[in-house]
Amino acid sequence: MSCKLFFWNVRGLNDPSKHQTFINWLNSHKPILGAILETHIKELSLVQLMSTLCRGWHYQSNHLSDKDGRIVLIWKDPVKLRVITQSRQLITCEITLPACASFLFTAVYASNLSEERTDLWVELLSLHSSLDLGTKIWLLGGDFNQILHRSEHSAFNDNSSMANIYEFRDCLLQLGVFHLRYQGATHTWSNKQPSIPVAKKLDRCLINDNVITAFPHATATFLPTETSDHSPCLIDLAFQLPKAGTQPYKFQNYLTKHPSFTEVVREAWFEAGSFCVNLASLCWKLKCLKKTLKQLNRENYSNIVDRVKEQGGLGVKDLYSWNRATRFWYDNWSPFGNLTNYLNASTRPLVTSRTTLTPLLEDWESRKMQLRLPCLTMIIGISHLKEQSSS
C-alpha cells in the first residue's frame, strides 16, 4: 500500500483552469493523504468542489477558524484521520495507517505578516507542550512563509532585519524539529517574473527524532510548481533506497578466527600507505585489504568439498585433525551448537551413515536447506562420529 503524503500551496483551487492539472497530479503521484493550502474555497462551495476534484476522498477544512478555508485535508481509505486542533494557520491531526504506527501531522499555512507568524510560533510551542509532542511521532508540513537562512533567499538584502529569521530558528530549536531529508527544488517559491526573478524556500517538511525511528526511509521530494507559484511536496514514508552500484565492503566473520588474521590485516594496511587522510585513501586501503582477505580465504577455506573427497570422507580422526579452521564450522554453524552438545543430544541425526555428499548437493534447490556447504560436510562427519560413539 502507498504511504505517500503531500502538501501544496495551490494558490487558489476555485479557478476552473487549475482543476484538471490538480486531478492529474493526484492520479500521477497517488498519495493517500494530503494538505491543500491557500485554497480560497468558501465553505458553501467546498462540497461541490471536493466531489469534482477529489472523488472518493474524505476531507476536513479549517473553515471554523477561517472563512476562506486556508487549509483542506484530504485522505483516502484505509487511512484514519482524527483532527485534534485547528486554527487559522494550522490543523493538527492524528493519522493511522495500516500496519504502521499512528503519528501526528500538523499542516501549516503561515500568514505573510510577521506579527501573525509570531502568533503561529507561539501556538506551535503551546501545542508541543500541551500534547507532549516530544514523545510522539510528529511531522509538520506546509508553507511557513519564512526563510531560515540567508541562502534560502535568492536576492537577500544584507540590510534586512534578521529578527524574523532568528525568531523562526529559536522556535524550531525549542520544538526539537528539523528538516526531513529531501530532494528536488531548494527554493520552493518564485515570483515567476523573468525580468526580476526572486526565489525563496518557504515550504518545509519538518520532523522530530521519533519520525526517523518509526519511518527510517522517509523522504520528501519537492516537485515542479505546475499551475502554482509553490512547489508541491510529496512525502514517501516507505521510500525504497536505491541499491549502490558496487557491493559494500565486507568479509566472512570466520576469517577472524584464523591465527594469521591480525597479522595479515596489519601488513596489508601498512602496505597500502602509512596515512589515511581522506575517503579516497581509505577506499584504497580497504580495496587492498579485501584482496588480501580473499587470498586468505582461498588458501585456507576454499574447495572444502574437494578436500573432503581427496581424503575419502571424514572419520573421527579426520574430524579433529583435518584443518584447524574446521572446528569453527561445527562449533558455530551447526544447528546443534558445539560438538559436545550435539553428541549429548537425543536429536535424531539429519544424515545417516549411508548418505553421500553428491545427492545432498543435487537435492539442494528442492529441499531449500538453510545450511552452508561446509556445515553439510561437518554434519556428515559428526553423524559418523555419533554412530561410532553409540556403538
VODREN-136311 format. One record per residue (C-alpha): residue in one letter; z, y, x. Coordinates in pm, 1 decimal, decimal comma. Each point is the difference from the previous one (the first is absolute). Example, Ala and Ser with C-alpha at 12.3 -4.5 7.8 and 13.67 -1.06 7.14 Angstrom:
residues 2
["A" [780,0 -450,0 1230,0]]
["S" [-66,0 344,0 137,0]]
This chain:
residues 391
["M" [0,0 0,0 0,0]]
["S" [-76,0 353,5 113,3]]
["C" [292,9 201,5 134,0]]
["K" [-180,7 333,0 21,4]]
["L" [146,3 333,2 -110,7]]
["F" [-153,2 345,2 11,0]]
["F" [68,9 366,1 -52,9]]
["W" [-262,5 268,8 -34,6]]
["N" [-0,9 369,8 -72,5]]
["V" [-312,7 -0,4 -216,5]]
["R" [10,1 377,9 -57,3]]
["G" [-47,1 -36,6 -373,8]]
["L" [-100,7 -313,9 -185,9]]
["N" [-96,7 159,5 -330,8]]
["D" [-338,7 93,6 146,9]]
["P" [-256,5 -249,2 -143,2]]
["S" [-207,9 21,0 318,2]]
["K" [283,9 -169,8 190,7]]
["H" [57,9 -286,0 -241,6]]
["Q" [-261,4 -247,5 118,9]]
["T" [82,9 61,5 365,7]]
["F" [365,8 -75,4 -69,1]]
["I" [-82,9 -316,3 -196,8]]
["N" [-230,3 -121,1 277,8]]
["W" [268,7 67,3 258,4]]
["L" [254,5 -213,5 -189,2]]
["N" [-249,8 -283,5 -43,7]]
["S" [-95,8 12,6 366,0]]
["H" [346,6 1,2 159,9]]
["K" [182,2 -200,8 -270,2]]
["P" [353,1 144,5 22,3]]
["I" [265,7 -128,2 -238,6]]
["L" [211,4 316,3 -1,4]]
["G" [-69,0 365,5 61,8]]
["A" [113,8 359,3 -32,8]]
["I" [-255,5 257,1 -118,2]]
["L" [100,1 351,8 104,4]]
["E" [-97,9 342,3 -130,9]]
["T" [-167,5 -151,4 -305,4]]
["H" [-2,2 317,3 -217,9]]
["I" [9,3 -232,9 -299,7]]
["K" [182,5 128,3 -306,0]]
["E" [231,0 -245,7 -172,0]]
["L" [-209,6 -8,3 -317,8]]
["S" [-307,7 -102,6 201,1]]
["L" [176,7 -258,4 215,6]]
["V" [-41,4 -301,4 -229,4]]
["Q" [-372,6 53,2 -50,3]]
["L" [-73,1 61,2 368,6]]
["M" [203,9 -299,0 117,8]]
["S" [-176,8 -230,4 -245,4]]
["T" [-331,8 119,0 147,6]]
["L" [84,6 19,0 370,3]]
["C" [262,9 -273,7 35,2]]
["R" [-80,9 -256,0 -265,7]]
["G" [251,9 -283,7 14,2]]
["W" [247,0 201,9 209,5]]
["H" [351,6 109,5 -91,9]]
["Y" [91,7 359,9 74,2]]
["Q" [292,9 240,6 16,0]]
["S" [-9,8 376,7 61,0]]
["N" [247,2 279,3 69,3]]
["H" [-101,8 208,6 -303,0]]
["L" [366,8 16,9 -94,8]]
["S" [52,9 212,8 310,6]]
["D" [-335,7 179,0 23,4]]
["K" [-244,3 81,6 -278,2]]
["D" [-301,3 -64,5 222,7]]
["G" [109,4 -351,1 93,1]]
["R" [-22,3 56,5 373,0]]
["I" [68,8 -368,8 72,7]]
["V" [-132,4 -304,7 -187,6]]
["L" [98,4 -352,2 106,0]]
["I" [-231,6 -287,8 -90,1]]
["W" [52,2 -372,9 50,9]]
["K" [-141,3 -335,4 -104,8]]
["D" [160,9 -328,8 -95,8]]
["P" [180,6 -188,8 143,5]]
["V" [159,2 306,2 166,0]]
["K" [324,9 112,3 -161,0]]
["L" [87,2 370,1 25,2]]
["R" [316,3 178,0 -111,2]]
["V" [31,1 377,4 30,9]]
["I" [338,8 98,0 142,2]]
["T" [-33,2 377,3 15,3]]
["Q" [-264,3 269,1 -33,1]]
["S" [-33,7 371,5 54,0]]
["R" [-274,4 256,1 32,9]]
["Q" [-79,2 -104,0 357,8]]
["L" [76,4 -374,2 13,0]]
["I" [40,1 -328,2 -183,5]]
["T" [217,8 -278,2 139,4]]
["C" [-40,4 -351,4 -134,6]]
["E" [95,1 -358,9 73,6]]
["I" [-294,7 -234,7 56,2]]
["T" [8,2 -377,1 -23,2]]
["L" [-289,1 -209,6 129,5]]
["P" [-30,2 -378,4 -38,9]]
["A" [143,1 -191,1 296,3]]
["C" [109,3 326,3 167,1]]
["A" [323,9 190,0 27,5]]
["S" [26,3 290,7 -243,3]]
["F" [-15,1 345,2 156,6]]
["L" [27,1 367,0 -91,2]]
["F" [-300,2 228,9 2,9]]
["T" [12,9 378,6 -22,4]]
["A" [-324,7 176,8 -87,7]]
["V" [4,7 359,8 121,9]]
["Y" [-209,0 301,2 -91,4]]
["A" [163,4 296,0 171,7]]
["S" [-52,1 356,5 -109,3]]
["N" [-210,7 235,0 211,0]]
["L" [287,0 249,0 -9,3]]
["S" [245,8 -35,3 286,7]]
["E" [298,7 88,7 -220,7]]
["E" [-78,7 -284,2 -240,6]]
["R" [-61,3 -240,8 286,7]]
["T" [349,7 78,5 123,5]]
["D" [127,4 -109,2 -340,1]]
["L" [-195,7 -323,7 44,7]]
["W" [161,6 -69,9 338,3]]
["V" [342,8 52,7 -155,3]]
["E" [-92,4 -228,5 -289,5]]
["L" [-113,3 -275,5 237,1]]
["L" [324,7 21,8 197,7]]
["S" [200,8 -17,8 -321,8]]
["L" [-206,4 -297,8 -115,2]]
["H" [53,7 -174,0 332,7]]
["S" [375,3 38,7 -36,1]]
["S" [34,6 -87,7 -369,2]]
["L" [-218,4 -312,7 13,2]]
["D" [122,7 -107,1 344,1]]
["L" [-362,3 -20,4 114,2]]
["G" [97,4 -64,6 360,0]]
["T" [83,4 -358,3 -98,8]]
["K" [-308,9 -55,9 -217,6]]
["I" [-370,4 -52,3 60,9]]
["W" [-134,3 351,1 -56,9]]
["L" [-353,6 130,5 25,9]]
["L" [-112,3 359,2 -63,2]]
["G" [-357,6 111,9 -42,6]]
["G" [-185,6 307,4 -112,7]]
["D" [-98,5 356,7 71,1]]
["F" [290,4 173,5 176,7]]
["N" [-194,1 326,9 43,7]]
["Q" [162,4 50,4 339,1]]
["I" [-100,5 -72,3 356,6]]
["L" [248,6 -164,3 234,1]]
["H" [-148,5 104,0 336,0]]
["R" [-233,6 271,2 120,6]]
["S" [-265,6 -259,1 74,4]]
["E" [-18,0 -82,4 -369,6]]
["H" [-167,6 337,7 -64,8]]
["S" [-351,4 52,2 133,6]]
["A" [48,0 376,4 24,2]]
["F" [370,7 44,1 56,5]]
["N" [106,2 357,0 67,3]]
["D" [267,6 30,1 268,8]]
["N" [131,5 308,4 -178,4]]
["S" [77,2 -205,8 -310,1]]
["S" [359,6 -78,4 -78,6]]
["M" [121,1 -344,9 107,4]]
["A" [286,9 8,8 -249,6]]
["N" [-179,5 -210,7 -262,0]]
["I" [-96,1 -260,4 260,4]]
["Y" [355,6 -25,8 131,7]]
["E" [134,5 -25,3 -352,6]]
["F" [-235,3 -286,6 -82,6]]
["R" [79,4 -180,2 325,2]]
["D" [372,2 28,9 -65,2]]
["C" [-43,7 -143,8 -349,8]]
["L" [-189,4 -306,1 123,4]]
["L" [253,0 -52,0 277,9]]
["Q" [287,9 -3,4 -247,7]]
["L" [-190,3 -231,6 -233,6]]
["G" [-62,4 -242,2 284,7]]
["V" [-370,5 -36,7 -81,5]]
["F" [-309,5 3,3 216,5]]
["H" [-373,2 -48,8 -31,4]]
["L" [-135,8 -342,8 -79,3]]
["R" [-264,7 -89,8 256,3]]
["Y" [-332,6 117,2 -129,0]]
["Q" [-367,3 21,7 78,5]]
["G" [-269,2 235,3 -118,2]]
["A" [9,3 377,0 -24,2]]
["T" [283,5 181,4 176,3]]
["H" [-61,9 322,8 -191,1]]
["T" [9,9 -108,5 -362,7]]
["W" [-94,2 333,5 -160,3]]
["S" [-281,5 245,2 69,0]]
["N" [-112,3 319,3 -166,4]]
["K" [-359,7 -128,7 -5,8]]
["Q" [-133,5 335,4 119,4]]
["P" [-253,1 -57,7 280,0]]
["S" [3,5 367,7 99,1]]
["I" [379,7 9,7 56,0]]
["P" [117,2 -363,6 12,6]]
["V" [372,8 -72,5 -12,8]]
["A" [160,4 -343,7 -6,4]]
["K" [363,8 -110,8 -24,1]]
["K" [207,0 -313,6 -30,2]]
["L" [174,9 44,2 -332,7]]
["D" [-4,1 -355,1 -139,7]]
["R" [243,1 -252,4 143,5]]
["C" [127,1 -353,0 -43,3]]
["L" [362,5 -12,0 110,9]]
["I" [228,1 -302,9 22,8]]
["N" [347,2 -98,4 115,4]]
["D" [93,4 -286,3 232,3]]
["N" [45,0 -244,8 -287,0]]
["V" [-370,9 21,6 -87,4]]
["I" [-92,8 -131,6 344,7]]
["T" [237,6 -292,0 -46,3]]
["A" [-131,3 -86,6 -347,1]]
["F" [-369,3 71,4 66,9]]
["P" [-57,2 -25,5 376,6]]
["H" [-380,6 16,5 -30,9]]
["A" [-12,4 298,0 -237,0]]
["T" [-270,1 251,8 90,9]]
["A" [-128,5 324,0 -153,6]]
["T" [-361,3 115,1 6,8]]
["F" [-117,8 354,1 -77,1]]
["L" [-345,0 -26,5 -152,7]]
["P" [-279,9 255,5 -58,3]]
["T" [82,9 281,4 -241,0]]
["E" [-276,5 -82,2 -252,3]]
["T" [12,0 269,6 -274,3]]
["S" [336,5 144,1 107,4]]
["D" [106,5 211,2 295,7]]
["H" [271,1 -255,6 82,9]]
["S" [-41,7 -343,2 155,3]]
["P" [124,2 -290,4 -214,4]]
["C" [252,7 -222,8 173,3]]
["L" [-26,6 -376,3 -48,7]]
["I" [308,4 -199,2 99,5]]
["D" [-30,9 -372,5 63,9]]
["L" [340,4 -169,3 9,7]]
["A" [-153,7 -330,9 110,0]]
["F" [-257,8 124,2 247,8]]
["Q" [-154,5 -277,8 209,6]]
["L" [8,9 101,7 363,1]]
["P" [-329,1 -68,6 183,1]]
["K" [2,3 -276,7 257,6]]
["A" [-27,8 111,4 360,5]]
["G" [-320,6 -73,1 183,5]]
["T" [186,7 -183,1 275,8]]
["Q" [278,7 -253,0 -28,4]]
["P" [353,7 123,9 80,2]]
["Y" [156,4 -100,1 328,8]]
["K" [203,8 -318,3 -40,7]]
["F" [76,2 -330,3 173,9]]
["Q" [163,0 -330,0 -96,9]]
["N" [379,7 15,6 5,7]]
["Y" [29,7 -337,3 173,8]]
["L" [-139,8 153,5 317,6]]
["T" [333,8 175,0 53,2]]
["K" [156,1 -345,2 49,3]]
["H" [-216,6 -69,8 302,2]]
["P" [198,0 29,6 325,2]]
["S" [-267,3 219,0 157,6]]
["F" [-41,3 236,5 -295,1]]
["T" [207,3 289,3 136,7]]
["E" [-154,1 -20,2 345,1]]
["V" [-355,8 -17,0 -138,1]]
["V" [57,6 302,7 -223,3]]
["R" [153,5 202,5 283,4]]
["E" [-285,6 -72,9 240,3]]
["A" [-271,0 76,6 -257,7]]
["W" [170,3 321,2 -104,3]]
["F" [21,9 143,6 351,8]]
["E" [-346,5 -118,4 97,9]]
["A" [-137,8 214,2 -285,0]]
["G" [151,0 316,3 151,7]]
["S" [334,0 137,7 105,4]]
["F" [33,1 262,1 -272,0]]
["C" [-73,6 16,1 -370,6]]
["V" [-15,7 363,6 -107,3]]
["N" [-225,8 -10,0 -307,1]]
["L" [-133,7 -231,2 -269,3]]
["A" [-317,4 -72,1 194,9]]
["S" [191,0 -139,6 298,4]]
["L" [233,0 -192,4 -232,2]]
["C" [-296,7 -163,0 -172,9]]
["W" [-145,8 -93,4 336,4]]
["K" [327,0 -161,4 111,3]]
["L" [24,8 -198,0 -323,7]]
["K" [-360,5 -112,7 34,9]]
["C" [66,0 -130,8 350,8]]
["L" [322,5 -164,7 -112,8]]
["K" [-176,0 -169,9 -291,8]]
["K" [-248,6 -159,4 239,3]]
["T" [283,0 -133,1 215,3]]
["L" [190,7 -142,6 -295,8]]
["K" [-314,6 -171,4 -126,3]]
["Q" [-33,0 -166,9 337,3]]
["L" [366,0 -108,7 -9,3]]
["N" [-50,7 -149,2 -344,9]]
["R" [-323,6 -173,0 101,9]]
["E" [148,5 -158,4 312,5]]
["N" [314,4 -130,1 -166,8]]
["Y" [-59,0 -48,3 -370,5]]
["S" [-373,1 -43,1 -61,5]]
["N" [-178,5 -324,1 -99,9]]
["I" [324,1 -166,1 -93,8]]
["V" [-176,6 -265,7 -207,4]]
["D" [-219,4 -100,0 292,1]]
["R" [300,6 -18,1 227,6]]
["V" [174,9 -234,1 -241,6]]
["K" [-309,0 -220,6 -23,9]]
["E" [-28,6 -16,6 379,1]]
["Q" [354,7 -131,8 17,7]]
["G" [-66,6 -252,7 -278,4]]
["G" [241,7 152,9 -247,0]]
["L" [360,9 105,5 28,4]]
["G" [273,4 -250,7 62,4]]
["V" [371,1 65,7 39,5]]
["K" [-33,9 68,0 369,3]]
["D" [-307,5 217,8 -48,5]]
["L" [173,6 202,9 -267,5]]
["Y" [261,5 122,5 242,9]]
["S" [-204,1 30,8 317,2]]
["W" [-353,9 89,4 -106,6]]
["N" [25,3 377,0 31,1]]
["R" [297,9 231,8 28,2]]
["A" [-137,5 214,5 -277,5]]
["T" [-29,8 -281,0 -256,0]]
["R" [373,9 12,9 -57,9]]
["F" [-45,9 340,9 -158,2]]
["W" [-248,4 -139,2 -252,0]]
["Y" [210,4 -278,3 -141,8]]
["D" [318,4 209,1 18,1]]
["N" [-143,1 303,8 -176,5]]
["W" [-312,3 -94,8 -195,9]]
["S" [118,8 -331,4 -145,7]]
["P" [93,1 29,8 -370,8]]
["F" [310,2 -209,1 77,1]]
["G" [144,2 243,4 255,9]]
["N" [76,9 -133,2 344,4]]
["L" [-48,6 -356,8 118,2]]
["T" [363,4 -107,6 -40,3]]
["N" [16,4 115,3 -360,1]]
["Y" [-324,7 -181,0 -77,3]]
["L" [125,8 -331,2 138,3]]
["N" [323,5 30,8 -197,0]]
["A" [-177,2 93,7 -322,0]]
["S" [-62,2 -248,9 -280,2]]
["T" [-333,2 160,0 -80,7]]
["R" [-291,5 -241,5 -17,5]]
["P" [-247,6 52,7 287,4]]
["L" [-310,6 196,6 -83,9]]
["V" [-213,2 -217,7 227,2]]
["T" [19,5 -376,5 42,2]]
["S" [-36,2 -187,5 323,9]]
["R" [-352,8 -106,1 -92,0]]
["T" [-117,0 355,1 -57,7]]
["T" [-250,7 136,6 251,2]]
["L" [-86,3 359,4 73,6]]
["T" [-367,5 -22,5 -105,8]]
["P" [45,2 -56,6 -377,8]]
["L" [265,0 269,0 -9,2]]
["L" [-241,5 251,1 148,9]]
["E" [-284,6 -108,0 -230,2]]
["D" [227,0 37,8 -304,0]]
["W" [125,1 343,4 109,7]]
["E" [-182,4 214,5 -258,3]]
["S" [63,9 -230,5 -294,4]]
["R" [372,8 -31,6 62,9]]
["K" [51,7 367,0 93,8]]
["M" [279,4 -106,3 231,7]]
["Q" [206,0 295,6 110,3]]
["L" [65,5 -139,1 345,2]]
["R" [-163,6 104,3 322,1]]
["L" [-195,7 -248,9 202,1]]
["P" [258,3 -22,6 279,6]]
["C" [263,5 -68,1 -263,9]]
["L" [-204,0 -292,5 -135,9]]
["T" [-7,2 -151,7 342,9]]
["M" [374,6 40,5 35,7]]
["I" [67,8 -156,5 -341,0]]
["I" [-205,3 -308,1 95,7]]
["G" [202,5 -42,9 314,6]]
["I" [330,7 67,9 -177,9]]
["S" [-85,6 -257,1 -269,3]]
["H" [-54,1 -265,8 267,5]]
["L" [326,9 102,7 160,1]]
["K" [195,3 -29,8 -322,8]]
["E" [-144,5 -341,3 -84,2]]
["Q" [87,7 -129,0 344,9]]
["S" [351,5 141,8 -33,7]]
["S" [53,0 -166,8 -339,0]]
["S" [-128,8 -333,2 128,9]]
